[in-house]
Amino acid sequence: MGEQERYKVMLEKLIADTENEKIQSSEELIQLLINELKSNTSMEATF
């Protein structure tokens, strides 16, 4: 899976969670995004 595809999947998940009201605030969205980026160490290997 390419780098762009990984970002796309991650963002689609966060958007779906926002639309389903699992994410209630922009602060929560940003924190989840940061956590997703931190936990996906395979992305760092592509830079």
Secondary structure, 3 states (H helix, E strand, C coil): CCHHHHHHHHHHHHHHHHHCCCCCCHHHHHHHHHHHHHHCHHHHHHC
